[in-house]
Amino acid sequence: MTLLTLVASASIGPAEAQDQEPAERVSAPIEPGPVIVLLTSGERLRGRLIEDRPGSVKLKVAEIEVRIPRDQIDSVYPENDLMDRYRLLRESIPKDDADQILFLAEWLRRNGMLDEALTETRSALEIEPANGDAIRLRKLIEQQIRLRDRARERAERKQSEAAFGEDGASEGKRRKREAFPLITEQDANLIKVFEVDLDNPPRLLIEDATIDALLDQFGGRLGVPATREGRATFKRKPPAEILEAMFRLRARELYSQVRVLELPESLRAYRDSVNSTWLVNSCATTRCHGSPDSGRLMLANRRPSADRSFLTNFLILERYRLDNGSPLINYDAPASSPLLQMTLPRHESLYPHPKVKGWRPTFTSAKARRFQQAVRWIESMYQPRPDYPIEYAPPTGRGANEADSGSGSEDFPEPSEAPIER
């Protein structure tokens, strides 16, 4: 079955497919929760359905409650329904078919799923970096994401002004930003430093003052020159070689002075294949670990492609421990990681997800494409696992529930032997 056939059978693709059954969707009762609202103007709204009346729909969008008259609505459908169809479509596409992936990206864009659309467009560009359609679509989606984020910021500002008055607007906005604490930009950069693959390094920037500090402290040790001529030659080395020397010398006080200008491939894989796709859309929803009622494990679900957001989630997952002390991510046996096993049907899982109302498996089996991508992401992370010198207290929900099977430990596993322990 082709992707086109699946889109048609799902009755929820581009505008042509959506026009087939708007009346049924508008009239059918919908339970409160995350929904997509298609307006007669063609605009799509994503929000939480609060009230569904014969004459109007009450929706919470960006924390603002709005009431939309029925005559302005073309259709309303549950967001999780859309996600299920997205997963069905995605798993049907060959991993090297850039054209089909681009079709899916456009389908996602037209259905308001911009973060997912950007992820799929990036996947197409990894297959065909010079694909003009993919480049144009990526630019369009990035522009729409910027406009969306600005609209959200304006809505938050209006809400703050309403709650605190104009004088307190900045305070209200600050409180809203701090609803889910994220790691700092400096901490995000530090994680990138630790995860640099020296065989395939991203673009790096190391200031002369940092190199001088390295030479002053370690000159004459482990291949670091002490002579004037040697120092001059060393400073002309590529940044990756200088960073390698820092790692070899464990000059940790200098790591934070290295600027990583693009994502290491392992973190890019996590962002695009895990966080921006199934983690945020299945695990970090308001029904699950994105809610204050989720127990100890809470995850950020806003701007999933932004560095601070997805690296905060990564740090939380990296440090989380189950009741028996097991980490969520098993770097020795990635496919056995509780993080991945809990996405599977309970009868197929080594770590069955606790029984929670509304929970459904993210993947039908461990052979699913996204599951295997997650395994490869874990395999690509640096070993031995580094001990990030980052102080971060993750938020916790209002009491542990049945889905909360962690111990709360934030200790790191002891690193195994390796040539360079960072």
C-alpha positions as a LaTeX table, in Angstrom:
\begin{tabular}{lrrr}
\hline
Residue & $x$ (\AA) & $y$ (\AA) & $z$ (\AA) \\
\hline
Met1 & 0.00 & 0.00 & 0.00 \\
Thr2 & 1.43 & 3.36 & $-1.00$ \\
Leu3 & 1.54 & 6.44 & 1.16 \\
Leu4 & $-1.02$ & 8.13 & $-1.11$ \\
Thr5 & $-3.43$ & 5.24 & $-0.51$ \\
Leu6 & $-2.89$ & 5.44 & 3.23 \\
Val7 & $-3.53$ & 9.18 & 3.26 \\
Ala8 & $-6.75$ & 8.66 & 1.37 \\
Ser9 & $-7.86$ & 5.87 & 3.68 \\
Ala10 & $-6.96$ & 7.95 & 6.74 \\
Ser11 & $-9.21$ & 10.76 & 5.44 \\
Ile12 & $-6.94$ & 13.29 & 6.99 \\
Gly13 & $-4.30$ & 14.37 & 4.54 \\
Pro14 & $-3.99$ & 17.51 & 2.50 \\
Ala15 & $-6.98$ & 19.79 & 2.13 \\
Glu16 & $-8.49$ & 17.66 & $-0.65$ \\
Ala17 & $-8.70$ & 14.62 & 1.62 \\
Gln18 & $-9.98$ & 16.63 & 4.56 \\
Asp19 & $-12.91$ & 17.96 & 2.56 \\
Gln20 & $-14.44$ & 14.48 & 2.35 \\
Glu21 & $-16.07$ & 14.38 & 5.78 \\
Pro22 & $-16.15$ & 17.76 & 7.54 \\
Ala23 & $-19.82$ & 17.56 & 8.48 \\
Glu24 & $-19.35$ & 14.27 & 10.31 \\
Arg25 & $-16.40$ & 15.61 & 12.24 \\
Val26 & $-18.13$ & 18.79 & 13.30 \\
Ser27 & $-21.26$ & 17.03 & 14.52 \\
Ala28 & $-19.58$ & 14.07 & 16.20 \\
Pro29 & $-19.11$ & 14.54 & 19.95 \\
Ile30 & $-15.48$ & 14.94 & 20.96 \\
Glu31 & $-14.11$ & 14.37 & 24.43 \\
Pro32 & $-12.19$ & 17.23 & 26.09 \\
Gly33 & $-8.48$ & 17.03 & 25.36 \\
Pro34 & $-5.91$ & 17.94 & 22.68 \\
Val35 & $-7.61$ & 18.64 & 19.34 \\
Ile36 & $-7.00$ & 20.11 & 15.90 \\
Val37 & $-9.58$ & 22.66 & 14.72 \\
Leu38 & $-9.78$ & 23.38 & 11.00 \\
Leu39 & $-11.45$ & 26.75 & 10.36 \\
Thr40 & $-13.43$ & 27.60 & 7.24 \\
Ser41 & $-10.72$ & 30.18 & 6.48 \\
Gly42 & $-8.23$ & 27.31 & 6.09 \\
Glu43 & $-6.40$ & 28.12 & 9.33 \\
Arg44 & $-5.65$ & 25.30 & 11.75 \\
Leu45 & $-5.59$ & 25.64 & 15.51 \\
Arg46 & $-4.01$ & 23.20 & 17.95 \\
Gly47 & $-5.25$ & 23.40 & 21.50 \\
Arg48 & $-7.15$ & 21.73 & 24.30 \\
Leu49 & $-10.90$ & 21.30 & 23.88 \\
Ile50 & $-12.70$ & 22.58 & 26.97 \\
Glu51 & $-16.33$ & 22.63 & 25.85 \\
Asp52 & $-18.19$ & 21.38 & 22.78 \\
Arg53 & $-21.62$ & 23.02 & 22.32 \\
Pro54 & $-24.02$ & 22.91 & 19.37 \\
Gly55 & $-23.32$ & 26.59 & 18.59 \\
Ser56 & $-19.65$ & 26.92 & 19.51 \\
Val57 & $-16.47$ & 25.27 & 20.65 \\
Lys58 & $-14.40$ & 26.50 & 23.59 \\
Leu59 & $-10.70$ & 25.93 & 23.13 \\
Lys60 & $-7.54$ & 26.73 & 25.10 \\
Val61 & $-4.80$ & 27.88 & 22.73 \\
Ala62 & $-1.41$ & 28.93 & 24.15 \\
Glu63 & $-3.02$ & 29.12 & 27.61 \\
Ile64 & $-5.70$ & 31.50 & 26.31 \\
Glu65 & $-9.33$ & 30.36 & 26.28 \\
Val66 & $-11.22$ & 31.23 & 23.10 \\
Arg67 & $-14.76$ & 30.45 & 21.96 \\
Ile68 & $-15.18$ & 29.75 & 18.24 \\
Pro69 & $-18.64$ & 29.90 & 16.58 \\
Arg70 & $-19.64$ & 26.75 & 14.73 \\
Asp71 & $-20.15$ & 28.58 & 11.46 \\
Gln72 & $-16.42$ & 29.38 & 11.45 \\
Ile73 & $-15.41$ & 25.73 & 11.96 \\
Asp74 & $-14.88$ & 23.25 & 9.17 \\
Ser75 & $-13.87$ & 20.27 & 11.32 \\
Val76 & $-12.64$ & 19.22 & 14.75 \\
Tyr77 & $-10.77$ & 16.03 & 15.50 \\
Pro78 & $-8.65$ & 14.67 & 18.38 \\
Glu79 & $-4.95$ & 15.40 & 18.06 \\
Asn80 & $-3.99$ & 11.92 & 19.16 \\
Asp81 & $-6.05$ & 10.60 & 16.24 \\
Leu82 & $-3.87$ & 12.65 & 13.92 \\
Met83 & $-0.71$ & 11.36 & 15.63 \\
Asp84 & $-1.84$ & 7.76 & 15.19 \\
Arg85 & $-2.29$ & 8.37 & 11.47 \\
Tyr86 & 1.08 & 10.10 & 11.29 \\
Arg87 & 2.75 & 7.03 & 12.81 \\
Leu88 & 0.92 & 4.74 & 10.39 \\
Leu89 & 2.02 & 6.82 & 7.43 \\
Arg90 & 5.60 & 7.17 & 8.65 \\
Glu91 & 6.12 & 3.47 & 9.19 \\
Ser92 & 4.90 & 2.75 & 5.66 \\
Ile93 & 7.63 & 4.84 & 3.99 \\
Pro94 & 10.95 & 3.29 & 2.93 \\
Lys95 & 13.72 & 4.98 & 4.92 \\
Asp96 & 15.54 & 6.08 & 1.75 \\
Asp97 & 12.52 & 7.46 & $-0.16$ \\
Ala98 & 13.02 & 11.23 & 0.00 \\
Asp99 & 9.99 & 11.97 & $-2.19$ \\
Gln100 & 7.56 & 10.08 & 0.06 \\
Ile101 & 9.10 & 11.64 & 3.17 \\
Leu102 & 8.62 & 15.09 & 1.62 \\
Phe103 & 4.99 & 14.26 & 0.84 \\
Leu104 & 4.54 & 13.33 & 4.48 \\
Ala105 & 6.28 & 16.55 & 5.59 \\
Glu106 & 3.86 & 18.62 & 3.52 \\
Trp107 & 0.95 & 16.62 & 4.93 \\
Leu108 & 2.16 & 17.41 & 8.43 \\
Arg109 & 2.65 & 21.08 & 7.62 \\
Arg110 & $-0.86$ & 21.43 & 6.23 \\
Asn111 & $-2.23$ & 19.79 & 9.34 \\
Gly112 & $-0.43$ & 22.22 & 11.63 \\
Met113 & 2.20 & 19.75 & 12.88 \\
Leu114 & 5.12 & 22.03 & 12.12 \\
Asp115 & 7.77 & 20.54 & 14.40 \\
Glu116 & 7.12 & 17.07 & 13.04 \\
Ala117 & 7.12 & 18.47 & 9.48 \\
Leu118 & 10.51 & 20.08 & 10.04 \\
Thr119 & 11.91 & 16.82 & 11.38 \\
Glu120 & 10.72 & 14.89 & 8.32 \\
Thr121 & 12.06 & 17.55 & 5.94 \\
Arg122 & 15.45 & 17.28 & 7.61 \\
Ser123 & 15.26 & 13.51 & 7.13 \\
Ala124 & 14.65 & 14.02 & 3.41 \\
Leu125 & 17.62 & 16.39 & 3.21 \\
Glu126 & 19.86 & 13.82 & 4.88 \\
Ile127 & 19.00 & 11.49 & 1.99 \\
Glu128 & 19.21 & 14.15 & $-0.75$ \\
Pro129 & 21.08 & 17.24 & 0.54 \\
Ala130 & 20.63 & 19.09 & $-2.76$ \\
Asn131 & 16.89 & 18.41 & $-3.11$ \\
Gly132 & 15.48 & 21.82 & $-4.05$ \\
Asp133 & 11.92 & 20.98 & $-2.96$ \\
Ala134 & 13.16 & 19.90 & 0.45 \\
Ile135 & 15.26 & 23.04 & 0.88 \\
Arg136 & 12.31 & 25.28 & $-0.02$ \\
Leu137 & 9.94 & 23.35 & 2.24 \\
Arg138 & 12.37 & 23.55 & 5.14 \\
Lys139 & 12.63 & 27.34 & 4.77 \\
Leu140 & 8.83 & 27.63 & 4.63 \\
Ile141 & 8.32 & 25.48 & 7.72 \\
Glu142 & 11.03 & 27.33 & 9.67 \\
Gln143 & 9.32 & 30.62 & 8.82 \\
Gln144 & 5.94 & 29.26 & 9.94 \\
Ile145 & 7.46 & 28.00 & 13.21 \\
Arg146 & 8.90 & 31.46 & 13.88 \\
Leu147 & 5.50 & 33.05 & 13.22 \\
Arg148 & 3.80 & 30.48 & 15.44 \\
Asp149 & 6.23 & 31.04 & 18.29 \\
Arg150 & 5.82 & 34.81 & 18.01 \\
Ala151 & 2.04 & 34.41 & 18.14 \\
Arg152 & 2.38 & 32.29 & 21.27 \\
Glu153 & 4.62 & 34.89 & 22.86 \\
Arg154 & 2.09 & 37.63 & 22.08 \\
Ala155 & $-0.70$ & 35.52 & 23.59 \\
Glu156 & 1.36 & 34.90 & 26.71 \\
Arg157 & 2.14 & 38.61 & 26.97 \\
Lys158 & $-1.54$ & 39.49 & 26.74 \\
Gln159 & $-2.36$ & 36.93 & 29.40 \\
Ser160 & 0.36 & 38.32 & 31.64 \\
Glu161 & $-0.91$ & 41.86 & 31.20 \\
Ala162 & $-4.41$ & 40.71 & 32.05 \\
Ala163 & $-3.22$ & 38.87 & 35.14 \\
Phe164 & $-0.66$ & 41.36 & 36.45 \\
Gly165 & $-1.42$ & 44.66 & 34.71 \\
Glu166 & 0.99 & 46.37 & 32.34 \\
Asp167 & 3.51 & 47.04 & 35.12 \\
Gly168 & 3.58 & 43.37 & 35.99 \\
Ala169 & 3.58 & 42.05 & 32.43 \\
Ser170 & 7.29 & 41.23 & 32.41 \\
Glu171 & 6.91 & 39.41 & 35.74 \\
Gly172 & 3.98 & 37.42 & 34.39 \\
Lys173 & 5.92 & 36.52 & 31.29 \\
Arg174 & 8.88 & 35.43 & 33.42 \\
Arg175 & 6.62 & 33.20 & 35.51 \\
Lys176 & 5.17 & 31.63 & 32.39 \\
Arg177 & 8.63 & 30.93 & 31.00 \\
Glu178 & 9.66 & 29.33 & 34.25 \\
Ala179 & 6.66 & 26.99 & 34.37 \\
Phe180 & 9.04 & 24.25 & 33.19 \\
Pro181 & 12.65 & 25.07 & 34.08 \\
Leu182 & 15.11 & 24.48 & 31.27 \\
Ile183 & 18.86 & 24.18 & 31.46 \\
Thr184 & 20.82 & 27.31 & 30.55 \\
Glu185 & 22.34 & 28.00 & 27.14 \\
Gln186 & 25.76 & 27.50 & 28.73 \\
Asp187 & 24.76 & 24.08 & 30.06 \\
Ala188 & 23.30 & 23.12 & 26.68 \\
Asn189 & 26.60 & 24.06 & 25.02 \\
Leu190 & 28.52 & 22.06 & 27.63 \\
Ile191 & 26.53 & 18.91 & 26.84 \\
Lys192 & 27.40 & 19.42 & 23.18 \\
Val193 & 31.09 & 19.70 & 24.08 \\
Phe194 & 31.04 & 16.41 & 25.96 \\
Glu195 & 29.28 & 14.65 & 23.07 \\
Val196 & 31.57 & 15.85 & 20.26 \\
Asp197 & 32.67 & 12.99 & 18.01 \\
Leu198 & 36.30 & 13.82 & 17.24 \\
Asp199 & 36.17 & 11.61 & 14.14 \\
Asn200 & 33.25 & 13.63 & 12.79 \\
Pro201 & 33.38 & 16.93 & 14.67 \\
Pro202 & 30.82 & 19.71 & 14.29 \\
Arg203 & 31.97 & 23.28 & 13.74 \\
Leu204 & 33.79 & 24.52 & 16.83 \\
Leu205 & 35.10 & 27.87 & 18.00 \\
Ile206 & 37.93 & 28.09 & 20.54 \\
Glu207 & 39.19 & 31.58 & 21.36 \\
Asp208 & 42.93 & 32.30 & 21.51 \\
Ala209 & 42.62 & 33.16 & 25.20 \\
Thr210 & 41.30 & 29.66 & 25.91 \\
Ile211 & 44.15 & 28.04 & 23.96 \\
Asp212 & 46.66 & 30.21 & 25.82 \\
Ala213 & 45.16 & 29.09 & 29.14 \\
Leu214 & 45.52 & 25.45 & 28.05 \\
Leu215 & 49.14 & 25.97 & 27.00 \\
Asp216 & 50.01 & 27.88 & 30.17 \\
Gln217 & 48.57 & 25.19 & 32.42 \\
Phe218 & 49.67 & 22.05 & 30.59 \\
Gly219 & 52.69 & 23.08 & 28.49 \\
Gly220 & 55.23 & 20.28 & 28.38 \\
Arg221 & 52.70 & 17.56 & 29.31 \\
Leu222 & 51.24 & 14.82 & 27.09 \\
Gly223 & 52.30 & 16.37 & 23.83 \\
Val224 & 51.36 & 19.96 & 24.66 \\
Pro225 & 54.29 & 22.17 & 23.60 \\
Ala226 & 56.04 & 24.52 & 25.97 \\
Thr227 & 58.32 & 26.33 & 23.53 \\
Arg228 & 57.33 & 29.56 & 21.80 \\
Glu229 & 57.50 & 27.97 & 18.36 \\
Gly230 & 55.58 & 24.92 & 19.50 \\
Arg231 & 52.87 & 27.07 & 21.04 \\
Ala232 & 52.47 & 29.01 & 17.78 \\
Thr233 & 52.14 & 25.76 & 15.82 \\
Phe234 & 49.66 & 24.34 & 18.32 \\
Lys235 & 47.42 & 27.41 & 18.05 \\
Arg236 & 47.13 & 26.82 & 14.30 \\
Lys237 & 45.70 & 23.33 & 14.78 \\
Pro238 & 42.07 & 22.64 & 13.86 \\
Pro239 & 39.69 & 23.25 & 16.80 \\
Ala240 & 38.86 & 19.53 & 17.01 \\
Glu241 & 42.52 & 18.66 & 17.64 \\
Ile242 & 42.76 & 21.29 & 20.35 \\
Leu243 & 39.59 & 19.93 & 21.95 \\
Glu244 & 41.07 & 16.44 & 21.79 \\
Ala245 & 44.05 & 17.72 & 23.76 \\
Met246 & 41.66 & 19.21 & 26.33 \\
Phe247 & 39.91 & 15.84 & 26.67 \\
Arg248 & 43.23 & 13.99 & 26.94 \\
Leu249 & 44.37 & 16.37 & 29.69 \\
Arg250 & 40.89 & 16.48 & 31.28 \\
Ala251 & 41.07 & 20.28 & 31.32 \\
Arg252 & 37.43 & 20.41 & 32.41 \\
Glu253 & 37.59 & 24.00 & 33.59 \\
Leu254 & 38.12 & 24.98 & 29.93 \\
Tyr255 & 35.35 & 22.88 & 28.35 \\
Ser256 & 32.74 & 25.57 & 28.91 \\
Gln257 & 34.87 & 28.02 & 26.89 \\
Val258 & 34.57 & 25.89 & 23.75 \\
Arg259 & 31.66 & 26.97 & 21.57 \\
Val260 & 29.92 & 24.23 & 19.60 \\
Leu261 & 28.35 & 25.94 & 16.59 \\
Glu262 & 26.28 & 22.99 & 15.38 \\
Leu263 & 24.92 & 19.82 & 16.91 \\
Pro264 & 27.08 & 16.72 & 17.22 \\
Glu265 & 25.50 & 13.97 & 15.16 \\
Ser266 & 24.47 & 11.91 & 18.19 \\
Leu267 & 22.48 & 14.79 & 19.66 \\
Arg268 & 21.02 & 15.62 & 16.26 \\
Ala269 & 19.79 & 12.03 & 16.05 \\
Tyr270 & 18.20 & 12.36 & 19.49 \\
Arg271 & 16.48 & 15.62 & 18.58 \\
Asp272 & 15.16 & 14.51 & 15.19 \\
Ser273 & 14.43 & 10.81 & 15.78 \\
Val274 & 13.34 & 10.83 & 19.42 \\
Asn275 & 12.51 & 14.12 & 21.13 \\
Ser276 & 10.78 & 15.98 & 18.29 \\
Thr277 & 8.81 & 12.94 & 17.20 \\
Trp278 & 7.55 & 10.26 & 19.55 \\
Leu279 & 8.92 & 11.44 & 22.92 \\
Val280 & 7.12 & 14.79 & 22.95 \\
Asn281 & 4.09 & 13.57 & 21.04 \\
Ser282 & 3.54 & 10.36 & 23.02 \\
Cys283 & 5.36 & 10.61 & 26.36 \\
Ala284 & 5.45 & 14.35 & 27.11 \\
Thr285 & 1.82 & 15.15 & 26.35 \\
Thr286 & $-0.45$ & 16.74 & 28.94 \\
Arg287 & $-2.06$ & 13.31 & 29.39 \\
Cys288 & 1.25 & 11.77 & 30.39 \\
His289 & 4.67 & 13.08 & 31.45 \\
Gly290 & 4.02 & 16.65 & 30.32 \\
Ser291 & 1.50 & 17.27 & 33.08 \\
Pro292 & 1.98 & 18.35 & 36.72 \\
Asp293 & $-0.04$ & 15.22 & 37.58 \\
Ser294 & 2.51 & 12.94 & 35.94 \\
Gly295 & 4.48 & 12.00 & 39.04 \\
Arg296 & 8.23 & 12.49 & 39.37 \\
Leu297 & 9.11 & 12.13 & 35.71 \\
Met298 & 8.16 & 15.32 & 33.88 \\
Leu299 & 9.33 & 16.32 & 30.41 \\
Ala300 & 9.33 & 19.60 & 28.51 \\
Asn301 & 6.89 & 19.63 & 25.61 \\
Arg302 & 7.26 & 23.13 & 24.16 \\
Arg303 & 9.55 & 23.93 & 21.22 \\
Pro304 & 10.88 & 20.35 & 20.99 \\
Ser305 & 13.53 & 21.27 & 18.41 \\
Ala306 & 15.00 & 24.13 & 20.46 \\
Asp307 & 18.38 & 23.28 & 22.00 \\
Arg308 & 17.55 & 24.13 & 25.60 \\
Ser309 & 14.25 & 22.25 & 25.45 \\
Phe310 & 15.37 & 18.96 & 23.92 \\
Leu311 & 18.67 & 18.91 & 25.83 \\
Thr312 & 16.75 & 19.44 & 29.07 \\
Asn313 & 14.69 & 16.35 & 28.27 \\
Phe314 & 17.83 & 14.44 & 27.39 \\
Leu315 & 19.46 & 15.36 & 30.71 \\
Ile316 & 16.34 & 14.30 & 32.61 \\
Leu317 & 16.24 & 10.94 & 30.82 \\
Glu318 & 19.98 & 10.45 & 31.26 \\
Arg319 & 19.78 & 10.92 & 35.03 \\
Tyr320 & 16.48 & 9.23 & 35.80 \\
Arg321 & 16.48 & 5.92 & 37.65 \\
Leu322 & 13.76 & 3.32 & 38.14 \\
Asp323 & 12.85 & 1.93 & 41.54 \\
Asn324 & 15.40 & $-0.86$ & 41.13 \\
Gly325 & 18.15 & 1.63 & 40.29 \\
Ser326 & 18.16 & 0.86 & 36.56 \\
Pro327 & 18.74 & 3.85 & 34.25 \\
Leu328 & 16.13 & 4.66 & 31.62 \\
Ile329 & 18.84 & 4.50 & 28.96 \\
Asn330 & 20.88 & 1.29 & 28.81 \\
Tyr331 & 24.03 & 2.16 & 26.85 \\
Asp332 & 25.33 & $-1.42$ & 27.05 \\
Ala333 & 22.15 & $-2.91$ & 25.53 \\
Pro334 & 20.28 & $-0.01$ & 23.88 \\
Ala335 & 17.29 & $-2.01$ & 22.65 \\
Ser336 & 16.68 & $-3.17$ & 26.24 \\
Ser337 & 16.52 & 0.39 & 27.58 \\
Pro338 & 13.41 & 0.92 & 29.73 \\
Leu339 & 12.89 & 4.19 & 27.83 \\
Leu340 & 12.34 & 2.18 & 24.65 \\
Gln341 & 10.79 & $-0.94$ & 26.13 \\
Met342 & 7.99 & 1.09 & 27.73 \\
Thr343 & 6.92 & 2.27 & 24.27 \\
Leu344 & 6.03 & $-1.31$ & 23.25 \\
Pro345 & 2.85 & $-3.33$ & 23.88 \\
Arg346 & 3.02 & $-4.68$ & 27.43 \\
His347 & 3.08 & $-8.33$ & 26.36 \\
Glu348 & 6.20 & $-7.69$ & 24.22 \\
Ser349 & 8.10 & $-5.49$ & 26.67 \\
Leu350 & 10.95 & $-6.27$ & 29.07 \\
Tyr351 & 9.77 & $-3.26$ & 31.10 \\
Pro352 & 6.00 & $-3.11$ & 30.58 \\
His353 & 4.57 & 0.37 & 30.94 \\
Pro354 & 2.40 & 0.57 & 34.09 \\
Lys355 & $-1.33$ & 0.44 & 33.50 \\
Val356 & $-2.48$ & 4.02 & 33.17 \\
Lys357 & $-5.79$ & 5.21 & 31.77 \\
Gly358 & $-5.41$ & 6.33 & 28.18 \\
Trp359 & $-1.93$ & 4.87 & 27.67 \\
Arg360 & $-1.24$ & 3.24 & 24.35 \\
Pro361 & 2.00 & 1.80 & 23.00 \\
Thr362 & 3.99 & 4.16 & 20.80 \\
Phe363 & 5.34 & 1.36 & 18.63 \\
Thr364 & 3.76 & $-1.91$ & 17.60 \\
Ser365 & 7.06 & $-3.78$ & 17.84 \\
Ala366 & 10.80 & $-3.35$ & 18.30 \\
Lys367 & 11.13 & $-3.59$ & 14.52 \\
Ala368 & 9.41 & $-0.22$ & 14.02 \\
Arg369 & 11.56 & 2.29 & 12.16 \\
Arg370 & 11.51 & 4.94 & 14.88 \\
Phe371 & 12.34 & 2.32 & 17.54 \\
Gln372 & 15.37 & 1.21 & 15.56 \\
Gln373 & 16.40 & 4.84 & 15.03 \\
Ala374 & 16.31 & 5.33 & 18.79 \\
Val375 & 18.52 & 2.27 & 19.26 \\
Arg376 & 21.04 & 3.70 & 16.79 \\
Trp377 & 20.91 & 7.05 & 18.59 \\
Ile378 & 21.84 & 5.41 & 21.91 \\
Glu379 & 24.62 & 3.45 & 20.20 \\
Ser380 & 26.02 & 6.70 & 18.78 \\
Met381 & 26.44 & 8.44 & 22.15 \\
Tyr382 & 29.94 & 8.88 & 23.54 \\
Gln383 & 31.33 & 6.09 & 25.71 \\
Pro384 & 32.21 & 5.98 & 28.54 \\
Arg385 & 29.31 & 8.18 & 29.54 \\
Pro386 & 30.56 & 11.53 & 30.82 \\
Asp387 & 29.63 & 13.05 & 34.14 \\
Tyr388 & 28.22 & 16.44 & 33.11 \\
Pro389 & 29.14 & 19.10 & 35.69 \\
Ile390 & 25.64 & 20.55 & 35.47 \\
Glu391 & 23.45 & 21.42 & 38.42 \\
Tyr392 & 19.83 & 20.96 & 37.42 \\
Ala393 & 16.81 & 20.07 & 39.52 \\
Pro394 & 14.08 & 18.66 & 37.26 \\
Pro395 & 10.47 & 19.51 & 38.09 \\
Thr396 & 8.27 & 16.83 & 39.59 \\
Gly397 & 4.53 & 16.32 & 39.49 \\
Arg398 & 2.03 & 16.32 & 42.30 \\
Gly399 & 2.88 & 12.94 & 43.80 \\
Ala400 & 3.94 & 9.74 & 42.11 \\
Asn401 & 1.33 & 7.84 & 40.16 \\
Glu402 & 1.28 & 4.33 & 38.75 \\
Ala403 & 3.35 & 5.38 & 35.77 \\
Asp404 & 6.13 & 6.62 & 38.03 \\
Ser405 & 8.59 & 3.82 & 38.50 \\
Gly406 & 11.76 & 5.80 & 39.21 \\
Ser407 & 13.80 & 6.12 & 42.35 \\
Gly408 & 14.64 & 9.80 & 42.00 \\
Ser409 & 18.38 & 9.21 & 42.00 \\
Glu410 & 20.37 & 11.66 & 39.96 \\
Asp411 & 23.67 & 9.80 & 40.36 \\
Phe412 & 25.56 & 8.96 & 37.20 \\
Pro413 & 26.65 & 5.43 & 36.35 \\
Glu414 & 30.31 & 4.75 & 36.85 \\
Pro415 & 32.11 & 5.17 & 33.50 \\
Ser416 & 33.69 & 2.09 & 32.00 \\
Glu417 & 37.28 & 1.92 & 30.84 \\
Ala418 & 38.04 & 3.80 & 27.60 \\
Pro419 & 41.01 & 5.55 & 26.00 \\
Ile420 & 39.70 & 9.01 & 26.92 \\
Glu421 & 37.46 & 9.59 & 29.91 \\
Arg422 & 36.05 & 13.06 & 29.48 \\
\hline
\end{tabular}
